[in-house]
């Protein structure tokens, strides 16, 4: 195996087995709720479950063929949906925490 093939296998494994579940674990569990090793274990399980079930749904009910392009697009969508949710959650949390904040003090 060449170095490029090894790098491709490592990045593919991270992209397929770790990244989608890791981001979804921040949706389901708060940041301080899980330890790092627990979050990694849950993220691997979540990645496998979410990707397999999504591919099954896409193939069986929507009629898409399972190929490299469709799988890659599905994994990108599964990964970026929770990123958007987390960004919106942080944005609206800041709005809710300080709705009428004023810097001037009352005397």
Backbone torsions as a table, in degrees:
resi	resn	phi	psi	omega
1	UNK	NA	138.8	177.8
2	UNK	-87.4	169.8	-179.2
3	UNK	-65.2	-32.7	179.1
4	UNK	-67.2	-39.4	178.0
5	UNK	-67.3	-37.6	177.8
6	UNK	-66.3	-44.6	177.5
7	UNK	-62.1	-40.4	178.8
8	UNK	-64.3	-40.3	179.0
9	UNK	-67.0	-41.1	180.0
10	UNK	-66.8	-47.8	179.5
11	UNK	-65.6	-37.0	176.7
12	UNK	-65.4	-40.0	177.3
13	UNK	-64.9	-42.1	177.9
14	UNK	-65.5	-44.4	-178.7
15	UNK	-65.3	-35.0	-175.9
16	UNK	-89.8	-42.3	-170.9
17	UNK	-99.9	-22.6	-172.1
18	UNK	-114.3	-48.9	-169.4
19	UNK	-62.8	-50.0	-179.0
20	UNK	-62.0	-44.1	-179.4
21	UNK	-69.3	-33.2	178.2
22	UNK	-64.2	-43.7	179.9
23	UNK	-69.9	-40.2	177.6
24	UNK	-66.4	-29.4	178.9
25	UNK	-66.2	-28.4	175.0
26	UNK	-73.8	-20.3	173.7
27	UNK	-76.0	-45.5	-174.2
28	UNK	-80.5	-31.1	-176.9
29	UNK	-126.2	144.1	177.7
30	UNK	-69.1	166.4	-173.8
31	UNK	-61.9	-43.6	-176.3
32	UNK	-92.0	3.5	-175.3
33	UNK	-77.0	-30.3	-178.3
34	UNK	-120.1	148.3	171.6
35	UNK	-78.4	167.2	-175.0
36	UNK	-62.8	-43.1	-177.7
37	UNK	-68.2	-35.3	176.2
38	UNK	-66.5	-41.6	-180.0
39	UNK	-64.9	-38.5	178.9
40	UNK	-66.4	-43.0	178.1
41	UNK	-63.3	-45.3	178.2
42	UNK	-65.7	-37.0	-178.6
43	UNK	-67.6	-35.6	176.8
44	UNK	-66.1	-44.7	177.6
45	UNK	-63.9	-43.0	178.1
46	UNK	-63.0	-41.6	179.8
47	UNK	-61.0	-47.9	-179.4
48	UNK	-61.9	-46.3	-177.3
49	UNK	-66.6	-48.3	-176.1
50	UNK	-65.3	-43.9	-177.8
51	UNK	-68.9	-44.1	-179.8
52	UNK	-64.3	-45.3	-180.0
53	UNK	-67.1	-36.6	177.9
54	UNK	-67.0	-41.5	177.1
55	UNK	-64.3	-40.8	177.5
56	UNK	-62.3	-47.3	179.6
57	UNK	-61.5	-43.7	-178.5
58	UNK	-64.5	-37.8	-178.5
59	UNK	-78.2	-48.2	-172.3
60	UNK	-74.7	-46.8	-171.3
61	UNK	-98.5	-30.0	-179.6
62	UNK	-98.4	-13.3	175.0
63	UNK	81.8	13.0	177.5
64	UNK	-78.1	143.7	174.1
65	UNK	-78.9	149.3	177.4
66	UNK	-90.7	109.5	175.8
67	UNK	-142.4	179.9	-174.3
68	UNK	-62.8	-42.5	-177.0
69	UNK	-66.3	-48.3	-179.7
70	UNK	-64.0	-39.4	178.5
71	UNK	-65.4	-41.9	179.9
72	UNK	-65.1	-43.7	178.0
73	UNK	-62.8	-42.5	179.4
74	UNK	-62.6	-42.1	-179.9
75	UNK	-67.0	-39.5	175.6
76	UNK	-61.5	-43.5	179.9
77	UNK	-65.1	-44.8	179.3
78	UNK	-62.7	-31.2	-179.9
79	UNK	-80.2	-37.6	-174.3
80	UNK	-85.7	-20.0	176.4
81	UNK	-61.3	-49.4	178.8
82	UNK	-68.5	-26.3	175.9
83	UNK	-63.8	-43.4	178.0
84	UNK	-64.4	-41.6	178.6
85	UNK	-62.1	-43.3	179.6
86	UNK	-64.7	-40.6	178.7
87	UNK	-63.5	-44.5	178.8
88	UNK	-66.0	-36.8	178.7
89	UNK	-63.3	-43.7	178.8
90	UNK	-66.8	-41.5	-178.9
91	UNK	-64.0	-46.4	-179.0
92	UNK	-75.3	-24.2	176.5
93	UNK	-67.5	-40.6	177.8
94	UNK	-65.3	-36.9	179.3
95	UNK	-68.1	-40.7	-178.2
96	UNK	-72.6	-31.5	-177.1
97	UNK	-69.5	-38.7	-175.3
98	UNK	-128.0	68.0	-176.8
99	UNK	-71.9	-35.2	-177.5
100	UNK	-123.7	42.4	-176.2
101	UNK	-74.0	131.9	176.4
102	UNK	-129.5	142.4	-178.3
103	UNK	-83.4	-20.9	-178.3
104	UNK	-82.1	144.7	-178.1
105	UNK	-98.4	146.2	176.4
106	UNK	-83.6	140.4	-178.6
107	UNK	-102.8	NA	NA
